[in-house]
Amino acid sequence: MLFVTGITGHTGKWFLDKLINEKYTGVIRCVVREKSNTNLLDSSGLNIEKVYGSLEDRTFLESTMVGVETVVHISSILFSNNVIDAAIKNNVKWAILVHTTGRFSKYKSASEEYIKIEDGILKRNNEIGLTILRPTMIYGSSGDRNMFKLVDYLHRHKFFPLFGNGENLMRPVHAKDLGYAYYNVLVSKDRTLNKEYNLSGENPIKYIDLVRSVSKALGRKNTIVKIPLSFSVLAARVYNALNKNALISVEQVLRMQEDKDFGYDQASHDFGYSPVSFEEGIKDEVHEYLTSKQRGSK
């Protein structure tokens, strides 16, 4: 039996799509919240058992993991300890955990908790088989928490303020590439068991070029206004001093200068991971955004 968390989420939906396309025949027990939209699960044609509850509830997890052989934990890394505790108590053989490359940030507040959680779990690899997947920034639809805001901003404003020079490298990853990767990891156990993989987009892209790509996909001619880093940091400090609900912190300004160029050679070798470029992938998100705007204007 397969036990899945987060299957109604941004990348989980693509994992479900791949399971459907491949006509997966095993039993799939899915944890969902009471208010989750489960229409895709209900119409999937797969052998799905829905269990309603919270990943914060350890007793719930322990009781619903009875008889499970493999766990695919797509939901937040913040629940990974609860999931692993329940899995070990139920003698689950293998857990595939979707974590984050955020653990590699040099800024403590961004990485400290991720490192603590992940390293603690990896020390338990004598109790359960583990595969760790670490996506970079995820995009691909309105379900993402980062790129959709940029799409919306560039659509509504002519000028875009850029903190620093925008030369830092990024590799955002499309949600579909991740969802399909989860499946390929699952069916390649002989190669993926007890491995760790970074999952990113096809090629590194400078942040300034990323902004230009979004602008181009929108059919806009946004003007990028570079703001020197020293001034950006000073402005962020003043902004945070005056506003208790500031939208951006000094550390966030600094983190925007970090290179986030994580390769995926091992994933490509072990289970054929081959993601799309950002320039190609962002078209889906922009199309969804513009379509929603057209519907809203009618």
C-alpha positions in Angstrom: 0.0 0.0 0.0 1.1 3.5 -0.9 0.5 6.4 1.6 0.6 9.9 0.2 0.4 13.3 1.8 -0.1 16.6 -0.1 -1.7 14.9 -3.2 -4.2 17.7 -3.7 -1.4 20.3 -3.6 0.6 22.1 -6.2 3.0 19.3 -7.2 0.8 16.5 -5.7 -1.8 17.0 -8.5 0.9 16.3 -11.1 2.0 13.2 -9.1 -1.7 12.0 -9.3 -1.7 12.9 -13.0 1.3 10.6 -13.6 -0.3 7.8 -11.5 -3.4 8.0 -13.7 -1.4 8.1 -16.9 0.6 5.1 -15.9 -2.5 3.2 -14.7 -1.1 2.6 -11.3 -2.8 -0.5 -9.8 -1.8 -0.5 -6.1 -3.9 0.8 -3.2 -3.2 4.5 -2.5 -4.2 5.9 0.9 -4.3 9.7 0.7 -4.3 12.1 3.7 -6.6 15.0 2.9 -8.1 17.8 4.9 -11.8 18.2 5.5 -12.0 21.2 3.2 -9.7 19.9 0.5 -11.1 19.6 -3.1 -10.9 15.9 -3.8 -12.7 15.9 -7.2 -9.5 14.8 -9.0 -9.0 11.9 -6.6 -12.7 10.8 -6.9 -12.6 10.8 -10.7 -9.1 9.3 -11.1 -10.2 5.7 -11.6 -7.4 4.6 -9.2 -7.7 2.5 -6.1 -7.7 5.4 -3.7 -8.6 5.5 0.0 -9.2 8.9 1.4 -8.4 9.5 5.1 -9.4 12.9 6.6 -7.1 14.4 9.3 -4.1 16.6 10.2 -0.4 15.8 9.8 0.0 17.5 13.2 -2.0 14.7 14.8 0.5 11.9 15.6 -2.2 9.5 16.8 -4.1 10.0 13.5 -1.0 9.3 11.5 -0.1 6.1 13.4 -3.6 4.7 13.0 -3.8 5.5 9.3 -0.4 4.1 8.4 -1.3 0.5 9.4 -0.5 -1.8 6.5 1.5 0.7 4.5 4.7 -0.3 2.7 5.8 3.0 1.2 5.2 6.7 2.1 5.4 9.6 -0.3 5.4 12.8 1.8 4.7 15.7 -0.5 3.3 18.1 2.1 5.5 20.4 4.2 8.9 19.4 5.6 7.6 20.8 8.9 5.5 17.6 9.3 8.3 15.2 8.2 9.2 14.1 11.8 5.6 13.2 12.5 5.3 11.2 9.3 8.6 9.4 10.0 7.7 8.6 13.6 4.4 7.0 12.5 6.0 5.2 9.6 8.6 3.6 11.8 6.0 2.5 14.4 4.1 0.8 11.6 7.2 -0.9 10.1 6.9 1.0 6.8 9.8 0.0 4.5 10.4 3.2 2.6 9.7 6.9 2.9 10.1 9.4 0.0 10.3 12.8 1.5 9.9 16.1 -0.4 12.0 18.7 1.3 13.8 21.8 0.0 17.1 23.2 -1.2 16.4 25.9 1.3 18.6 23.9 3.7 21.6 25.2 1.8 21.0 28.9 2.4 23.8 30.6 4.2 21.2 32.6 6.2 20.5 30.8 9.4 16.8 31.7 9.7 16.2 30.3 6.2 18.0 27.0 6.7 18.4 26.2 10.4 15.1 24.4 10.9 15.3 22.6 7.6 18.8 21.3 8.5 17.7 20.2 12.0 14.6 18.3 10.7 16.4 16.6 7.8 19.6 15.7 9.5 17.6 14.2 12.4 15.6 12.0 10.0 18.7 10.9 8.1 20.2 9.6 11.3 17.3 7.1 11.5 18.1 5.4 8.2 18.8 2.2 10.1 15.1 2.1 11.0 13.5 2.9 7.6 14.6 3.3 4.0 14.8 7.0 3.0 14.9 9.0 -0.2 15.1 12.8 0.1 14.0 15.0 -2.7 14.9 18.7 -2.6 13.2 21.0 -5.1 14.3 24.5 -5.8 11.7 27.3 -6.1 8.5 25.7 -7.5 6.3 27.4 -10.1 3.9 26.5 -12.8 0.4 27.7 -11.7 -1.4 30.0 -9.3 -0.7 27.3 -6.7 2.9 28.5 -6.3 3.8 31.0 -3.6 6.5 32.9 -5.4 6.4 33.2 -9.1 2.7 34.0 -9.4 3.2 37.1 -7.3 5.9 38.2 -9.8 3.6 37.5 -12.7 0.9 39.6 -11.2 3.2 42.5 -10.3 4.7 42.7 -13.8 1.3 42.6 -15.3 0.0 45.4 -13.2 3.1 47.7 -13.1 5.3 49.3 -15.7 8.4 49.5 -13.5 10.0 46.7 -11.6 12.4 47.5 -8.7 15.3 45.1 -8.6 17.4 44.8 -5.4 21.0 44.6 -6.3 22.3 43.7 -9.8 20.1 40.7 -10.5 23.1 38.6 -11.5 22.5 35.8 -9.0 21.6 32.4 -10.5 18.4 30.5 -10.0 16.8 27.3 -11.3 13.1 27.4 -10.6 11.4 24.0 -11.2 8.0 23.4 -12.8 5.4 21.6 -10.6 4.8 19.0 -13.4 8.5 18.0 -13.5 8.4 17.5 -9.8 5.1 15.5 -9.7 6.4 13.2 -12.5 9.7 12.9 -10.7 8.0 11.6 -7.6 6.5 8.8 -9.6 9.7 7.9 -11.4 11.5 7.8 -8.0 8.8 5.5 -6.7 9.1 3.0 -9.6 12.9 3.0 -9.6 13.4 1.8 -6.0 16.4 -0.3 -7.0 18.3 2.9 -7.9 16.7 5.6 -5.7 16.4 3.9 -2.3 18.5 5.7 0.4 19.5 8.4 -2.0 19.3 12.2 -1.9 18.4 14.3 -4.9 18.3 18.1 -5.7 15.5 18.7 -8.3 15.8 21.9 -10.3 14.9 23.5 -13.7 16.8 22.7 -16.9 19.4 25.5 -16.8 20.5 28.2 -14.4 19.1 31.7 -15.2 20.1 35.1 -13.8 17.3 36.7 -11.8 17.3 39.7 -14.0 16.8 37.4 -17.0 14.1 35.5 -15.2 12.2 38.8 -14.7 12.6 39.6 -18.4 11.3 36.1 -19.4 8.1 36.7 -17.3 7.7 40.1 -18.9 8.1 38.7 -22.4 5.6 35.9 -21.7 3.1 38.5 -20.5 3.6 40.5 -23.7 4.8 43.4 -21.5 7.7 45.8 -21.8 8.5 46.4 -18.1 11.3 48.7 -17.2 13.7 47.2 -14.6 15.0 49.7 -12.1 18.1 48.5 -10.4 18.4 49.6 -6.8 21.9 49.4 -5.3 22.1 46.7 -2.6 23.4 49.0 0.1 20.4 51.4 -0.5 18.0 48.4 -0.6 19.2 47.1 2.7 18.9 50.6 4.3 15.4 51.0 2.9 14.4 47.6 4.2 15.7 48.5 7.7 13.8 51.8 7.7 10.7 50.1 6.3 10.8 47.3 9.0 11.3 49.9 11.7 8.2 51.8 10.6 6.0 48.9 9.8 5.4 45.9 12.0 3.8 44.1 9.2 6.5 44.7 6.6 6.3 42.5 3.5 10.1 42.1 3.1 12.9 41.9 5.7 16.5 42.9 5.4 17.5 39.2 5.4 15.1 38.5 2.5 16.8 41.3 0.5 20.1 39.7 1.1 18.9 36.2 0.4 17.7 37.5 -3.0 21.4 37.9 -3.9 22.3 34.2 -3.2 23.0 31.9 -6.1 20.6 29.0 -6.1 22.1 27.0 -8.9 21.5 23.3 -8.0 22.2 20.7 -10.6 20.3 17.4 -11.1 22.8 15.1 -12.7 22.3 12.3 -10.2 18.5 12.4 -10.7 18.9 12.4 -14.4 21.2 9.3 -14.2 19.0 7.4 -11.7 15.5 7.9 -12.9 15.7 10.0 -16.2 14.9 13.4 -14.7 14.7 15.9 -17.6 13.0 19.2 -16.6 11.8 22.0 -18.9 13.6 25.4 -19.1 12.1 28.3 -17.2 11.5 30.2 -20.4 9.3 27.3 -21.6 7.7 26.4 -18.3 6.6 29.9 -17.3 4.3 30.1 -20.3 1.8 27.8 -18.5 1.6 30.0 -15.5 1.3 33.2 -17.5 -1.5 31.6 -19.6 -3.4 30.6 -16.5 -3.0 34.1 -15.1 -4.1 35.9 -18.2 -7.1 33.5 -18.6 -8.2 34.2 -15.1 -8.0 38.0 -15.7 -10.1 37.7 -18.9 -12.7 35.7 -17.0 -12.7 38.2 -14.2 -13.3 41.1 -16.6 -16.4 39.5 -18.2 
